[in-house]
Amino acid sequence: MEMLVYLIPISLFLGGLGLLAFLWTLKNRQYEDPEGDSQRFLSGDWDDKPKP
């Protein structure tokens, strides 16, 4: 039972860290065009310039 005193705060901290990382990716528009990315990957357009 004593170990739960350590494990619960650690798990809450790591969960909060994961949530902050997810919110950061939303803020930086990482999920804007997932369908277009998959189509470019499959079609072989390997240019280094991202589409606007």
N, CA, C and O atoms as a GROMACS GRO file, in nm:
protein
  208
    1MET      N    1   0.081  -0.121   0.000
    1MET     CA    2   0.000   0.000   0.000
    1MET      C    3   0.085   0.127   0.000
    1MET      O    4   0.045   0.230  -0.054
    2GLU      N    5   0.203   0.118   0.060
    2GLU     CA    6   0.288   0.236   0.066
    2GLU      C    7   0.334   0.278  -0.073
    2GLU      O    8   0.358   0.396  -0.098
    3MET      N    9   0.346   0.182  -0.162
    3MET     CA   10   0.394   0.212  -0.296
    3MET      C   11   0.294   0.297  -0.374
    3MET      O   12   0.334   0.373  -0.462
    4LEU      N   13   0.165   0.285  -0.343
    4LEU     CA   14   0.064   0.366  -0.411
    4LEU      C   15   0.082   0.515  -0.385
    4LEU      O   16   0.044   0.598  -0.467
    5VAL      N   17   0.141   0.549  -0.272
    5VAL     CA   18   0.167   0.689  -0.239
    5VAL      C   19   0.262   0.749  -0.342
    5VAL      O   20   0.256   0.869  -0.370
    6TYR      N   21   0.350   0.668  -0.397
    6TYR     CA   22   0.445   0.715  -0.498
    6TYR      C   23   0.390   0.698  -0.640
    6TYR      O   24   0.408   0.785  -0.724
    7LEU      N   25   0.323   0.587  -0.664
    7LEU     CA   26   0.280   0.556  -0.801
    7LEU      C   27   0.167   0.645  -0.850
    7LEU      O   28   0.165   0.682  -0.967
    8ILE      N   29   0.073   0.680  -0.764
    8ILE     CA   30  -0.040   0.763  -0.807
    8ILE      C   31   0.005   0.902  -0.850
    8ILE      O   32  -0.036   0.947  -0.957
    9PRO      N   33   0.086   0.974  -0.772
    9PRO     CA   34   0.132   1.106  -0.820
    9PRO      C   35   0.218   1.098  -0.946
    9PRO      O   36   0.210   1.184  -1.033
   10ILE      N   37   0.301   0.994  -0.956
   10ILE     CA   38   0.384   0.978  -1.076
   10ILE      C   39   0.296   0.955  -1.198
   10ILE      O   40   0.321   1.014  -1.303
   11SER      N   41   0.194   0.870  -1.185
   11SER     CA   42   0.107   0.844  -1.300
   11SER      C   43   0.025   0.966  -1.337
   11SER      O   44   0.002   0.992  -1.455
   12LEU      N   45  -0.020   1.043  -1.238
   12LEU     CA   46  -0.093   1.166  -1.268
   12LEU      C   47  -0.002   1.268  -1.337
   12LEU      O   48  -0.046   1.338  -1.429
   13PHE      N   49   0.122   1.278  -1.294
   13PHE     CA   50   0.217   1.368  -1.357
   13PHE      C   51   0.244   1.328  -1.502
   13PHE      O   52   0.243   1.413  -1.591
   14LEU      N   53   0.266   1.199  -1.527
   14LEU     CA   54   0.292   1.153  -1.663
   14LEU      C   55   0.169   1.169  -1.752
   14LEU      O   56   0.182   1.202  -1.870
   15GLY      N   57   0.051   1.146  -1.697
   15GLY     CA   58  -0.072   1.169  -1.774
   15GLY      C   59  -0.090   1.315  -1.809
   15GLY      O   60  -0.129   1.347  -1.922
   16GLY      N   61  -0.061   1.404  -1.715
   16GLY     CA   62  -0.068   1.547  -1.743
   16GLY      C   63   0.035   1.590  -1.846
   16GLY      O   64   0.008   1.676  -1.930
   17LEU      N   65   0.153   1.531  -1.839
   17LEU     CA   66   0.257   1.561  -1.937
   17LEU      C   67   0.214   1.517  -2.077
   17LEU      O   68   0.238   1.588  -2.175
   18GLY      N   69   0.152   1.400  -2.086
   18GLY     CA   70   0.101   1.354  -2.214
   18GLY      C   71  -0.011   1.444  -2.266
   18GLY      O   72  -0.017   1.471  -2.386
   19LEU      N   73  -0.097   1.489  -2.178
   19LEU     CA   74  -0.204   1.581  -2.219
   19LEU      C   75  -0.148   1.713  -2.269
   19LEU      O   76  -0.195   1.767  -2.369
   20LEU      N   77  -0.047   1.765  -2.200
   20LEU     CA   78   0.016   1.890  -2.246
   20LEU      C   79   0.084   1.871  -2.382
   20LEU      O   80   0.078   1.961  -2.466
   21ALA      N   81   0.147   1.757  -2.403
   21ALA     CA   82   0.210   1.732  -2.532
   21ALA      C   83   0.105   1.724  -2.642
   21ALA      O   84   0.126   1.776  -2.751
   22PHE      N   85  -0.008   1.660  -2.614
   22PHE     CA   86  -0.115   1.652  -2.712
   22PHE      C   87  -0.173   1.789  -2.743
   22PHE      O   88  -0.197   1.820  -2.860
   23LEU      N   89  -0.195   1.871  -2.642
   23LEU     CA   90  -0.247   2.006  -2.665
   23LEU      C   91  -0.148   2.091  -2.742
   23LEU      O   92  -0.188   2.174  -2.823
   24TRP      N   93  -0.018   2.071  -2.718
   24TRP     CA   94   0.084   2.143  -2.793
   24TRP      C   95   0.079   2.106  -2.941
   24TRP      O   96   0.092   2.193  -3.027
   25THR      N   97   0.059   1.977  -2.972
   25THR     CA   98   0.050   1.937  -3.112
   25THR      C   99  -0.075   1.993  -3.177
   25THR      O  100  -0.073   2.027  -3.295
   26LEU      N  101  -0.185   2.004  -3.103
   26LEU     CA  102  -0.305   2.066  -3.158
   26LEU      C  103  -0.281   2.214  -3.188
   26LEU      O  104  -0.324   2.265  -3.291
   27LYS      N  105  -0.212   2.282  -3.097
   27LYS     CA  106  -0.185   2.424  -3.114
   27LYS      C  107  -0.094   2.448  -3.235
   27LYS      O  108  -0.109   2.549  -3.304
   28ASN      N  109  -0.003   2.357  -3.261
   28ASN     CA  110   0.091   2.372  -3.372
   28ASN      C  111   0.042   2.307  -3.500
   28ASN      O  112   0.120   2.286  -3.593
   29ARG      N  113  -0.087   2.274  -3.506
   29ARG     CA  114  -0.155   2.225  -3.627
   29ARG      C  115  -0.090   2.100  -3.686
   29ARG      O  116  -0.070   2.092  -3.807
   30GLN      N  117  -0.058   2.004  -3.602
   30GLN     CA  118   0.004   1.881  -3.649
   30GLN      C  119  -0.096   1.788  -3.717
   30GLN      O  120  -0.056   1.700  -3.792
   31TYR      N  121  -0.225   1.807  -3.693
   31TYR     CA  122  -0.326   1.715  -3.744
   31TYR      C  123  -0.414   1.779  -3.850
   31TYR      O  124  -0.529   1.738  -3.866
   32GLU      N  125  -0.365   1.877  -3.922
   32GLU     CA  126  -0.447   1.952  -4.017
   32GLU      C  127  -0.487   1.871  -4.139
   32GLU      O  128  -0.602   1.879  -4.182
   33ASP      N  129  -0.395   1.794  -4.198
   33ASP     CA  130  -0.423   1.728  -4.325
   33ASP      C  131  -0.375   1.582  -4.324
   33ASP      O  132  -0.286   1.548  -4.403
   34PRO      N  133  -0.429   1.496  -4.239
   34PRO     CA  134  -0.380   1.358  -4.235
   34PRO      C  135  -0.413   1.281  -4.362
   34PRO      O  136  -0.335   1.194  -4.403
   35GLU      N  137  -0.525   1.310  -4.425
   35GLU     CA  138  -0.561   1.239  -4.548
   35GLU      C  139  -0.466   1.277  -4.661
   35GLU      O  140  -0.423   1.190  -4.737
   36GLY      N  141  -0.434   1.403  -4.672
   36GLY     CA  142  -0.342   1.448  -4.776
   36GLY      C  143  -0.202   1.392  -4.755
   36GLY      O  144  -0.134   1.356  -4.852
   37ASP      N  145  -0.159   1.382  -4.630
   37ASP     CA  146  -0.028   1.325  -4.603
   37ASP      C  147  -0.021   1.180  -4.645
   37ASP      O  148   0.079   1.136  -4.701
   38SER      N  149  -0.126   1.104  -4.619
   38SER     CA  150  -0.124   0.963  -4.657
   38SER      C  151  -0.126   0.948  -4.809
   38SER      O  152  -0.063   0.857  -4.863
   39GLN      N  153  -0.199   1.034  -4.876
   39GLN     CA  154  -0.203   1.026  -5.023
   39GLN      C  155  -0.069   1.064  -5.084
   39GLN      O  156  -0.026   1.001  -5.181
   40ARG      N  157  -0.002   1.164  -5.030
   40ARG     CA  158   0.130   1.202  -5.081
   40ARG      C  159   0.231   1.092  -5.056
   40ARG      O  160   0.319   1.068  -5.139
   41PHE      N  161   0.220   1.024  -4.943
   41PHE     CA  162   0.313   0.916  -4.911
   41PHE      C  163   0.295   0.800  -5.009
   41PHE      O  164   0.393   0.743  -5.057
   42LEU      N  165   0.171   0.766  -5.038
   42LEU     CA  166   0.145   0.654  -5.127
   42LEU      C  167   0.172   0.687  -5.273
   42LEU      O  168   0.206   0.599  -5.352
   43SER      N  169   0.157   0.813  -5.311
   43SER     CA  170   0.174   0.849  -5.452
   43SER      C  171   0.320   0.866  -5.490
   43SER      O  172   0.352   0.861  -5.609
   44GLY      N  173   0.407   0.885  -5.396
   44GLY     CA  174   0.549   0.897  -5.427
   44GLY      C  175   0.594   1.039  -5.452
   44GLY      O  176   0.704   1.059  -5.504
   45ASP      N  177   0.514   1.140  -5.417
   45ASP     CA  178   0.558   1.279  -5.426
   45ASP      C  179   0.655   1.306  -5.312
   45ASP      O  180   0.613   1.329  -5.199
   46TRP      N  181   0.780   1.302  -5.342
   46TRP     CA  182   0.880   1.314  -5.236
   46TRP      C  183   0.947   1.451  -5.234
   46TRP      O  184   1.061   1.462  -5.191
   47ASP      N  185   0.879   1.555  -5.280
   47ASP     CA  186   0.937   1.688  -5.272
   47ASP      C  187   0.945   1.733  -5.126
   47ASP      O  188   0.862   1.694  -5.043
   48ASP      N  189   1.044   1.814  -5.098
   48ASP     CA  190   1.066   1.856  -4.960
   48ASP      C  191   0.983   1.975  -4.918
   48ASP      O  192   0.988   2.017  -4.802
   49LYS      N  193   0.907   2.030  -5.010
   49LYS     CA  194   0.826   2.148  -4.978
   49LYS      C  195   0.688   2.104  -4.929
   49LYS      O  196   0.618   2.033  -5.001
   50PRO      N  197   0.647   2.146  -4.808
   50PRO     CA  198   0.511   2.111  -4.762
   50PRO      C  199   0.405   2.187  -4.841
   50PRO      O  200   0.428   2.299  -4.885
   51LYS      N  201   0.290   2.124  -4.856
   51LYS     CA  202   0.179   2.190  -4.923
   51LYS      C  203   0.115   2.290  -4.828
   51LYS      O  204   0.102   2.263  -4.709
   52PRO      N  205   0.075   2.407  -4.881
   52PRO     CA  206   0.014   2.508  -4.791
   52PRO      C  207  -0.124   2.468  -4.744
   52PRO      O  208  -0.187   2.542  -4.668
   0.00000   0.00000   0.00000
